[in-house]
Amino acid sequence: MSEEELKTYNGGCHCGNFSYTVTVPEIKRGARCNCSLCHRKGYFWLSVTPEQFKADEGTSELASYQVSEGSNRHLFCATCGTGVMAKKPDESFMAVNLNTVKDLDRKALEVKEFDGASVGEPYKTFDVPTDALDALDLPDYKTYTGHCHCGDVKVAFKSPDLYAPSTMVVSDNCSICTVHAYIIAYPERHHYQLTGIENTTAYFMGDKWIAHRFCKNCGTPVCLDTQTGPPAHVLARIPEFYHPRLWAYPTNLRVMNGLDWEKLGINEIAPGQGAENL
């Protein structure tokens, strides 16, 4: 049987500081792991060998997060937070995040599920402050809490039931949402408590009115700070779907604890409907 024809794929982080190529047989499948870190970062893995991988530029721009000694080093861009790859310290294992590969139809790929959550000691969640929310008189709202993987950044908010059909939960097709695999909910800013904002890096792009905040230490994408809202010329080209959410604190639900993902009604935004380059 002849060897499969090799193809070269280009990939990189969102801001472009780090780029790479992989030369492999046509990519037809990827792996998803349900461990606490892979879930938070929405990784979609392709295992590669050191010979198949080439860093083109920006290796020095990558930060590294390691859960425990000897475990995989997870490399992410220190500027935009994109989780690009993971590898063992001795490079006996290496994988790239398919969310960072360009011109790849990820929805057409076969998905191999890996039960990483059952490997090793169970992940222990962190206590999350809710004192700023406790005084709010919102009897029909629920309190949700979560945090980045290392616990340096913690989130709490009150919201209508996230499982209710009337509560908007979105998976967007824009470039930043794709690389971070965001699943976004829209709690109101005054129903929100963010602890450890000083431990986040704010990444701006396009018209620079949204701060995409991720943990400096573990690289977990946490939330989108819309701050003062967009200038008029940007607002004019954003679909009306987004307008009520500009005064919200869009939050990556991947960081929230205890959600039943089978019950979440996730609305996938069709190509062309996302607010690209905001």
Secondary structure, 3 states (H helix, E strand, C coil): CCCCCEEEEEEECCCCCCEEEEEEECCCEEEEECCHHHHHHCCCEEECCCCCEEEEECHHHEEEEECCCCCCEEEEECCCCCEEEEECCCCCCEEEEHHHECCCCHHHCEEEEECHHHCCCCCCCCCCCCHHHHCCCCCCCEEEEEECCCCCCEEEEEECCCCCCCCCEEECCCHHHHHHCCCEECCEHHHEEEECHHHEEEECCCCCCCEEEEECCCCCEEEEECCCCCCHHHHCCCCHHHHHHHHECCEEHHHECCCCCCCCCEEECCCCCCCCCC
